[in-house]
Amino acid sequence: MRPAARKTGTASALAAVFWSVTVLSLGWLVFCALNISFWAAIAGGNPLPYFLFPAGGLAAVIAVVAVMNAFLTAKGLPRQVKLAALGAVAFPGPLAGVLYTLYWLSSAT
């Protein structure tokens, strides 16, 4: 007798939403970092420090997601549930960065 199939439709939808927000947030943060670095280079400054903070934050998010992925793989969860859980862990950091940059931009004027 086969085990009952698990329904993972909700997990798939959550994974799509979480990872879409994460990718859009990271795109915005990369755009901001490149824009700031571009203007720093034009002004004659060193653009490298402007990349270190975003790169460190991205490395931290990747490390946390990689460790959690290894843990969830060891637990044997279905792929959709694993993607939803990883997305839930990955999206708050970049989203907080986007909200901060939008707040900073709105308060600068």
Sequence and secondary structure as in RCSB ss.txt:
>XXXX:A:sequence
MRPAARKTGTASALAAVFWSVTVLSLGWLVFCALNISFWAAIAGGNPLPYFLFPAGGLAAVIAVVAVMNAFLTAK
GLPRQVKLAALGAVAFPGPLAGVLYTLYWLSSAT
>XXXX:A:secstr
        HHHHHHHHHHHHHHHHHHHHHHHHHHHHHHHHHHTT   HHHHHHHHHHHHHHHHHHHHHHHHHHHH
T  HHHHHHHHHHHHSHHHHHHHHHHHHHHHHH 
